[in-house]
Amino acid sequence: MASRSTASGPRSQQNFMSHRGYLYFKIAFALCLLAVIAYFASDPTPVANGGTVVGYALGTISLLIIVWLSFLGVRKRLMTSGKWSLRGWTSAHVYLGLSLIILATLHTGFQFGWNIHTLAYVLMMLVILSGAWGLYAYLSLPIKMAQNRDSMTEQEMLVELDALDKNLGKAALPLRKEWVDIVEMTIRQSKIGGSILSRFRRNPSSCGTAKGLAAFKRIQTNLSDKDVDLVADVVAILERKKAILYRIRSHIRYRALLEVWLSIHIPVTFALILALVAHVFSVFYYW
Amino acid sequence: MSAAAHAAALNMPHILLEKTDHLSDTIFKYQLGKHIMATPSQLVLRSDVGFDAGTRENTLEMWQSAVDTAGVNIRYNSEVTAITGAKGDFKLTLGDGTEILAENVIMAIGTQGNPNRMREPGGDLPFIQYQLDDPKAHFDKNIIVIGGGDAGIENALGLCADADQGNRVTLLQRAPDFPRAKDANVKALLSARDQGRMDVMTSTSTVKVEPGWITVSVNDGEERLRCDRIIARIGSAPPRRFVEGCGIEFSSPDREAFPVLSSQFEATTEGIYVIGALAGYPLIKHCMNQGYDVIEFINGNDELKPADEVLFVEKFKKLPNPNDVSGWLNTFRESISIFNPLSELQIREFMLDSDVKMFRPGQKIFERNDIGTSLFTISKGSVEVEVDPNDPSKTVRIEQGSIFGEIGLISGRRRGATIRAAESCILVEVPRSAARKLMSTVPAVKTEIDKIATERSLLQIFGSGLTPADVNDVLQTAEIMSLKSGDVLINEGETSRDIFIIRYGSMVVEKLIGGKPVFLNYLPAGSYVGEIALLDNGQRTATVKAAIKSEIIKLNGDLFEALLNRNERLKAKLEDKFRERRNLNAHIEAQKASFNSVVDLNSSVANFLVEQGLGEATDALLIDETMCVGCDNCERACADSHEGISRLDREAGVSFANIHVPTSCRHCEHPHCMSDCPPDAIRRAPHGEVYINDSCIGCGNCQRNCPYGVIQMEKVPPRKPNLLNWLLFGTGPGPGQPDAEWIKGKASSDKAAAPKKAVKCDMCMGIDGGPACVRACPTGAAVRVSPEQYLTAAKAKD
């Protein structure tokens, strides 16, 4: 029967790093090891470059890997049947992508210059770097995002915000005109989302709610008896609104962080493929 | 109408008496534009009047023109108030005093009699109506619906369905709850109330009605409510008094009983034939066929086979002499004990849903751990049950006339043993829904099946060469108990020696450690509990409570002990289990000082999952929040693997300890959605998937019955351009469920919009590679699990 603890959760579940017992790590590692051995075992004349036997081999392998890696975008969106798993594809994408750092660098033979060949190399390294950042984000952010969300959906957060705005409107009715203006300002100027940069800010200085809350807190210090409770109501709602705004903005921020690297990773990949076409074409044309 | 049309075709003198000034009043009174189904689809229509699925308007128009062309002799506004006389010389008295003489009478009056009218002062005011034709015709009104039956609830829901109509609807119900309405309707009503779409007043009765106002009496006095319209659905006069007045007997005094009929639909008064809903056949197609058939019978055609005859010939085609349908039906009725109490018409209807199968000696019927919830009955031959999974030669025989597979039917669990044909067999396989219907309509069948099931589960669970004779006295005192979710079966520390078998549902076992309940184990249906106290000192060592609604067989401890003393092997087996369980308990007791938060966490995770309905799940989607990047590729994959609608909502649902239970089907052991599906469209596939087939009529019952909110009512969106077109040229909405805007734009260019249908997860049944949500997860956060794997996957003892 049961032993002392029973719920073995997805904690033991494999993620894309550990997929099939680190299979793709092993493959990528073996590939790199082989490349390094071949590189140092061969005796290139006059110097190591992409035109030697080892150089061609490394170049061809790297090219094939790059083309294959870029097909992840198609694989992800093409829901065909069959025994494939996207987790496996991601796993291979990460490890084989990282292995390119070694494979392609050896392919260059450390010959760099102001030419299309080095441009391709630089673009590739940019793609890998952005990918590495994405890897970091994928591994570290989900848990933070889940904790911030706390089982609420994005929609639910927005509904709550809307409800608070309505309550604010009601609570403001008995207030004086200049205070009502502040409340209206908090409703109008508490923007969420928007431009790319604003998606990263959790506490934007322009936030109407923060400004309004500060204003009412100042007002609270000097109030007539009949206004104390009324203003306290408004402040209480504004506090809640500030909290939910922080949660929504955090949510948007995490989502943005999980996506922003793709805006480098994907376009540069296309540039890389174009550069590679030029690189391969020129190498064979001027041979 | 169908009968009259056929009589006209045969030039038989006839008259069709219509109570109102139009044909088919029941359908005439349907809400405008209501879609009418033509089920059962495999049944051929045999009538001079056509019928096909369509709207209320199309159907009525088609019938009117068919009746006109057939030259049917109709007399409208002719309500029959009495029928006297006997076969060959009936006298029908009409409402206006006219008398009509007839040789035979066909009664097809349905069950929709006169509606009951309001008797309170002001009950005759013109703003009171007794039916609702078109809920969309009412705008911005205070509407009072009186009556908490199905009709009242459906009307009230119709009136407040569209918030833009601005109706303020209040439903008044005399009783404190809604005993007469369908469960699904009550749920829909209460949820509409909770969402603030309408008001519901129970324990409320009408005192008087004035123009624009209604005064009602509530528990603490009277209340005057504004109302622009009253819709009173306070039942209809049962036609029983009238029918019995014609000398026709009913099968029982039960309110829902039907008249006693011969196989030719002739009632106990010879010459009166009863067909349609009054005879127990509410489906239009049946009624129309019966009208045709009865005219043939009256015309002296005793050879006429019912319209479903061809279906039976097809069903029986592997049997010798498949054309002798009634012969075979009689054979089944007589040879199978649980069918004995059925009437000729009942077995006919019932067999239509069942399957006849033949097996060669030694052929496998089903295998241990197969998923299957159908019931098998043995008409000829016998079968052998392999009682020991490790030794196929050990078998127990089940003889001709008996049944098997009943444990799967009751518990919803996988088959407990492999069963083979012992000799050439003819078996009748009864699907779960048909078997349940049979059990509810014929109580004797239920008692018999329960008795057999209890005996078998006892023999199967305890094994050890027990025979039915051994367990007889234990069985005599066995008691079946129902528990609600959370009910406690055994309290830790109490003294009692009874043994319990879980027949349906599941249990969780907990032990108090330092004042906190620690989750010990999860017990699925088919396991037993309580043996520690029996073998030890009678004191319960842990608390056992129901994870979900469950049924338990309680066995008397003393009698069971006597059984153990007679059977050494069984005793040894139980003692083994007992030692194992007690060691665990002792281990926990010894270690409790060093128990840390890990155990706390594990038991609270288990409790959370049980609360989320994983206790009744067979396969649920869970998401590890430490890995989920929120890309929603699971939802997109789901939509693209099916007809464009995602059957899961990743973000919705609750989380605990980083395990997220998204809104997605758990494929329950006893799916709540299946309980009230009119076309029986929700099925369980051989591998356990609960799916909805194409016969869905879009009624929404399953959506309301699902406690987990995983069924949606959706229209199938139009086809999207393929992925390459989107990737290269940006045409179409891209992967995943298209947004409402795109569907709207696209649908307006397409022709008629499809009706809404129920959509739910089918675990990607039939798709190579398995569930798309799991395959399409880029990080491995999404997994599908069953509760046994998840909750009982015991970690190694440390």
Contacts between the chains, C-beta under 8 A, distances in Angstrom:
chain1	res1	chain2	res2	distance
A	1	B	520	7.7
A	1	B	521	5.8
A	1	B	577	7.9
A	1	B	580	5.7
A	1	B	581	5.0
A	1	B	584	5.5
A	1	B	794	7.5
A	2	B	509	7.5
A	2	B	520	5.0
A	2	B	521	3.8
A	2	B	522	8.0
A	2	B	584	6.5
A	2	B	792	6.5
A	2	B	794	5.2
A	3	B	584	6.7
A	3	B	587	7.8
A	3	B	794	4.5
A	3	B	795	5.7
A	3	B	796	6.9
A	3	B	797	4.5
A	4	B	584	7.8
A	4	B	587	6.7
A	4	B	588	6.0
A	4	B	591	6.7
A	4	B	595	7.9
A	4	B	599	6.2
A	4	B	795	7.8
A	4	B	797	6.9
A	4	B	798	7.2
A	5	B	598	6.5
A	5	B	599	5.4
A	5	B	602	4.2
A	5	B	603	7.9
A	5	B	795	5.4
A	6	B	519	6.2
A	6	B	520	7.0
A	6	B	521	6.5
A	6	B	522	7.4
A	6	B	602	6.3
A	6	B	603	7.8
A	6	B	606	6.1
A	6	B	791	6.2
A	6	B	792	6.3
A	6	B	793	7.2
A	6	B	794	5.9
A	6	B	795	7.3
A	7	B	519	7.1
A	7	B	602	4.6
A	7	B	603	7.4
A	7	B	605	4.5
A	7	B	606	4.2
A	7	B	609	7.1
A	7	B	790	7.0
A	7	B	791	6.1
A	8	B	790	7.4
A	8	B	793	4.5
A	8	B	795	5.8
A	9	B	605	6.1
A	9	B	624	7.8
A	9	B	657	7.3
A	9	B	659	5.8
A	9	B	790	7.6
A	10	B	622	6.1
A	10	B	624	3.9
A	10	B	659	6.3
A	10	B	781	7.8
A	10	B	783	5.7
A	11	B	624	7.6
A	13	B	624	5.8
A	13	B	627	7.8
A	13	B	780	6.5
A	13	B	783	5.7
A	14	B	780	5.6
A	15	B	624	7.9
A	15	B	627	5.0
A	15	B	779	5.7
A	15	B	780	4.4
A	15	B	781	7.4
A	16	B	627	7.9
A	16	B	778	6.6
A	16	B	779	4.9
A	16	B	780	5.3
A	19	B	780	6.7
A	74	B	723	7.5
A	74	B	727	7.3
A	76	B	633	6.2
A	76	B	776	7.3
A	76	B	778	6.7
A	77	B	636	7.5
A	77	B	723	5.8
A	77	B	727	7.7
A	77	B	734	7.7
A	77	B	735	4.4
A	78	B	723	5.6
A	79	B	636	7.7
A	79	B	637	4.8
A	79	B	640	4.0
A	79	B	641	5.0
A	79	B	735	7.5
A	79	B	772	5.6
A	79	B	776	6.5
A	81	B	641	7.9
A	81	B	767	4.9
A	81	B	768	4.1
A	81	B	769	5.2
A	82	B	768	5.6
A	82	B	769	4.7
A	83	B	768	7.2
A	83	B	769	4.8
A	83	B	770	8.0
A	84	B	769	6.7
A	84	B	775	6.5
A	85	B	774	7.5
A	85	B	775	5.1
A	86	B	633	7.0
A	86	B	775	6.3
A	86	B	776	5.1
A	86	B	777	6.1
A	86	B	778	4.8
A	87	B	777	6.0
A	87	B	778	6.5
A	87	B	779	6.5
A	87	B	780	4.1
A	89	B	778	7.5
A	90	B	778	4.5
A	90	B	779	6.5
A	137	B	629	7.9
A	138	B	629	5.4
A	138	B	779	6.3
A	141	B	629	7.3
A	142	B	625	6.2
A	142	B	626	5.8
A	142	B	627	5.8
A	142	B	628	5.2
A	142	B	629	5.5
A	142	B	630	7.4
A	142	B	779	7.8
A	142	B	781	7.4
A	143	B	625	6.4
A	143	B	626	4.6
A	143	B	658	6.8
A	145	B	630	6.4
A	146	B	625	3.6
A	146	B	626	7.5
A	146	B	628	7.1
A	146	B	655	6.5
A	146	B	658	6.5
A	146	B	660	7.2
A	149	B	651	7.9
A	150	B	655	7.8
A	151	B	653	7.6
A	151	B	654	4.8
A	151	B	655	4.9
A	151	B	660	7.9
A	153	B	651	4.3
A	153	B	652	5.4
A	154	B	651	6.6
A	155	B	651	7.9
A	254	B	630	8.0
A	255	B	630	6.4
A	258	B	629	5.3
A	258	B	630	6.7
A	258	B	631	7.9
